[in-house]
Amino acid sequence: MEENSKKCNWLELKESFYQCLNDIHVSNRRLSAYKWIFKKIEQYMKSRNETSYSIKVGEEFTKEMDRILGPHSLSVIITIIRRLDEFLTERKYTLRASKPKPELPKHFHEHLNSYTEYCGLYSLRESTITQYVDHCRKALLLFWTWDIRDLSELTPQDVHNAFIASKSKTCAQAALRNFFKYLYKSGKHNIDLSLSVPSIRKPQVLPSIYTKEELAKLLSSIDRTTSTGKRNYLIVLLAQKLGMRSGDIAKLEYSDINYQTKTISFIQEKTQVPHLLELLPEIEEALQEHLKTGKPDYCGEYIFLRAVAPYTKLTNDTICCVVQKAFKDSGIYIAGKKHGPHSLRMSLASELVSENIPYMVVSKILGHEDPNAAKHYVKFDIEMLRTCALDVPQLSGNIAEKLSVFEGRRQ
């Protein structure tokens, strides 16, 4: 009972806990998760004028997060709160540090640094570069254990063996191809070994799309009499009518809306490329309705905020949860189908393609820069694919003879 009532100044507790994490060499990735949670806790405590942390505060914070976050984020919060509580009560508990990564030889480390700069020149996302570098680092360590000291000595068989040794082959395929192409372009190898990286065949699954009737039912099922309902209605409308990604919806700001030109302009989170969309009348109406009665008393720059304090902007996960809940509440049949913002985006693409809008135009509407992305929309154009079907040729020879025998038996 005494442990549950024990309190500690939040800033002092956070500083001591950070020091503990640094002492056991927690990885930067895990440390960023702790910082993210601690920032959430600070916002929660500030909204309640709390300066001291206790186990009870941690429990109430977890319950609050349970209402707005997805299962994965909530699982991380529960784990970190448990560790923080045990640190607060000075229980005998040892935080497990990440297993230290093997040291990369200095000679190979220079190659990796040059490759990182090379990736930056092609405007790859930071997360993609981190992923590529990690896979290449593992491959370089393998080469070193195979007594390969000079990358110019690499053979196609070495490349194949490194790929086979990787655990995540789909990600390793792109990373290794990019790395070996870099070696060839930079003159560090006289052969383009990217061609030696095996291909991984992935099943081409048709995207989850919904009919116009189902999409209309989805919108009509949202309760617009409440402030939260008005907010959620606008979220679903942006995903359905404009095909906006969840990250772009979450980061939408007032300055992105131009009522004079009737446009919405923003920097896409995924590609970091500017995008311009039309402010449709129904979206403008829903936006005005949301701003008048659905927006809490908050002077921030973001349009979509939490319905309860602290009034911070919604996360990508929350946007997904809003759309998924709307689908479930609508009664639409979703078994075996995706039912998040991306399915609304794909449904929009399907609708545009069915109206004979050129693939390149559809690609531009959805914010794609890669011209090859237009090929993806061929999957939607079922009617156009029907026109490409070939007639069954007239059977002849042994096959026709055997079939006629079977037909005769049936008679």
Secondary structure as UniProt FT lines:
FT   HELIX           2..5
FT   STRAND          7..9
FT   HELIX           10..23
FT   TURN            24..25
FT   HELIX           28..47
FT   TURN            48..49
FT   STRAND          52..54
FT   HELIX           55..66
FT   TURN            67..68
FT   HELIX           71..88
FT   TURN            89..90
FT   HELIX           106..121
FT   TURN            122..123
FT   HELIX           126..145
FT   TURN            146..147
FT   HELIX           151..153
FT   HELIX           156..165
FT   HELIX           169..185
FT   TURN            186..187
FT   HELIX           193..196
FT   HELIX           212..220
FT   TURN            224..225
FT   HELIX           227..241
FT   HELIX           246..250
FT   HELIX           254..256
FT   STRAND          257..258
FT   TURN            259..262
FT   STRAND          263..267
FT   TURN            269..271
FT   STRAND          274..278
FT   HELIX           281..289
FT   HELIX           290..294
FT   HELIX           316..330
FT   TURN            335..336
FT   HELIX           341..354
FT   TURN            355..356
FT   HELIX           359..365
FT   TURN            366..367
FT   HELIX           371..379
FT   HELIX           382..387
FT   HELIX           397..410
//
